[in-house]
């Protein structure tokens, strides 16, 4: 919802009933799956956690919309240069801090096992290189709202993974199973709806531009005829 509102305010994205319904469906589905998955957890810090999640969502929506505004052209090299610049700045600013902490004894990098470095490198490539690059391309092609909602497909995929890899605890409760199934269906319906709304709006824009081009008379023959008469 934050991304949709920010896109409308900054990028001029049109807010339609289909988009609002799609966003509401994804939000409702995510809430249902969360309730089913955390039915046995301690809720003593739920208010603080909800506040952190809300702040994270607002920061993420601002970051997505501003990135889409700056990277206006759909070029495969543009997201790579963008995230490459972020990585370079992070390395230049973070490495001196890490070296200083090592010298001062605040951290001990020698205690970290090589296997941990390898796993961290694999996680960085998969989670911060490939995932961010494909997400940025999706934001350029589909828009921030559709790309953001599309990321929620990971919830149904994770649910399927739980079923295939073991016996998730939410299978022990009928209510949790019902919430998980309903939430998964709601998320998929919302993602499908937002993409359908994007295709409809783009098709309408293309048809409108074609209609304008057909009704605008061409003056090139008249100019050519005038030139010959002269």
N, C-alpha and C positions, 0 to 999 in steps of 0.2 A: 504494500500500500504506500509506503514512504517513497519507493522508487517511482511508482505511477504518479504521485503528486509532484515529486521533484521533476520528473520528465515533462509534465504538463507546464510547470512554472518556468523551467529553464529552456527546454527544447521545443516547447509548443506542441507536445503530443496531445492528441485529442482523447478526452476521457469519454468513453462510450459505455452504455449499459453492459455490453458483452465483456468489456475489460474489467469493469467493477465486479461483475458476477464471477469472472474467472479468478480474480485476486481473492475474493471472498471464499471461493471454493478451495483454493490452495491453503489459505489461512485456516479454514475450518478443518480441512484434512490433516494439516500439520498438528493442530491442537489435539485432534482425536488420537493420532498415532502417539503423540507425546504422553497423553494421559494413559494410554494403554501400556506403553513401555515403562513408564515410571510409576505404576500403580503401587509398587511395594517400597518405593524410596522414601527417605526422610524428607519432609516438607518444611523443616524448620527454617531453612534459608531460601524459601521459594520467592519471597518478595524481593530480596536482594538479587537473586538470579534473574528474575523477570526484568528488573530495572537494567541490569547489565545487558541482557538480550535486546531490550528496547533501544538502548544506546548504541549497541553494535549494529542493529538494523538501520538506524538513522545514519550512522557514519558510512555504512556500506552503500546506502542509496545515494548519498552525496558523492562518494567516490566514483560510483558507476556512472552517474549522470555527468559529472564533470569530465570523466575520461571520454565519454561519448561526445561531449561537446568539443573537446580539444582534438580528438582523433576523428575528424569528420569524413575522411576518405577511406573507402574500403580497399585497403592495400594489405596483402599478406605480410609485407615487411614492416608496416607501421606498428602493430602490437609487439613485434619482436624488438624493434628499436626502443619502444616505450619501456617494456619490462627489462630490457638490457640496460637502459639508463638507470632504472631504479636499482637493479642489482649492482651496478658499478658504484653508485652513490652509497649504497648500503655497505659495500665492501670497504670503500675509502673511509667511511665514517666509523664503521664497526670494528675493523681490524685493529686500529690503534687502541680502542677501548679494551679489546680482548687482550692485546699484548700488555697493556698497562695492568690489567687485572692479574695476568700471569706473573708479571714482575713483582707486584705488591703481595702476591700470595693469596689473593682472593679466590682464585680458581687454580686448578691443577689439571692442565690438559693432558699431562702424561698419564693420569689415572684413567683416562677415557680409552676404552679398548678399541682396536682397529675395526672390529665388527660393528661397533656403535657408529663410528665415522662412516663406514660403508652404508649402513642402513639410513643414516641421516642424509647421505648423498642421494640415495635412491628415492627417499621421501621428498627431497628437494626437487628432483627432476620431475617426479610424477605429480606432486601436489602443488608446486610453485612455478613450474615451467610449463609443462604440457597443459595442466588444468587451467592455469591463468591465461595462457595464450588462446586456447580454444574458447574459453569464456569471453575473452576480449573480442575475438572474431565474431562470436555469436551476438555480442552487444552491438557491434558495428552493422551486422547483417539484419538482425531482427529488432534491435532497439533494446534499451536497458530493461524495460518492463518484462518483455518476453524472455530475455536472457536470464533475468533474476528468477522468474517463476520456473523456467526450465531447469534450473539447478535443483529444484525440489524433487525432481524425478529420482534423485539419489535416495530418497526415503523409501519409495516402493522397491528400488533395487536392493537396499539394505535389508528390507523386510524379507524379500525373496532369499537373500543370502543367509539370513538367520534360519529360515526353514530348511535350506539345503545343507547347511553346515552343522546343525544341531537342533536342540529342542529349546526354543526360546521360552522364557518364563511366562510370556503373555498367553501361551497356548493353554495354560492351566486354568484360565478364567474365561468363561463365555462372554462376559462383558468386554474383556480386553480383546478377545478375538473379533467381536463385532465392531469395536472401535477401530481396530487395525484395518479390517477389511473396508469399512466405510470410509476411513481416512485415506486409504490408498486409492480407492475409486474416486474420491473427491479431488485428490491431488492430480491424478491423471486427467480428469475431466477439466480441471482448471487450466492445466498446461495446454491441452488440446484447444480449449476455448480461446486462450490468449493468442495462440498461433493462428487460429481461424480468423480472429478479429484483425490481426495484422495483415493476413493475406487479403481479406476483404477490403481493408482500407487502401492497401497498395494497389489492388486491382481497380478500385474506384478512382484513385488518383491517375492511373495510367489511362483509363477510359476517358476521364475528364480532359486530360491533356490532349489525347487523340481527337476528341470532339472539338476542342478549341482550334487545333491545327487544321481540321477539315473545314471549319467555318471561316477561318481567316483567309481572305483572298490573297493570292500571290500577285505581286506587282512586277515581277521580273520580266514577263513578256511585254508589259506596257513600257517598261523602261527600255527594253531592247528595241521595241518598235519606235519609240521616240528618238532613240539614238540613230536608227537608220534614216528616219525622216530628216534629222538634222544633217 
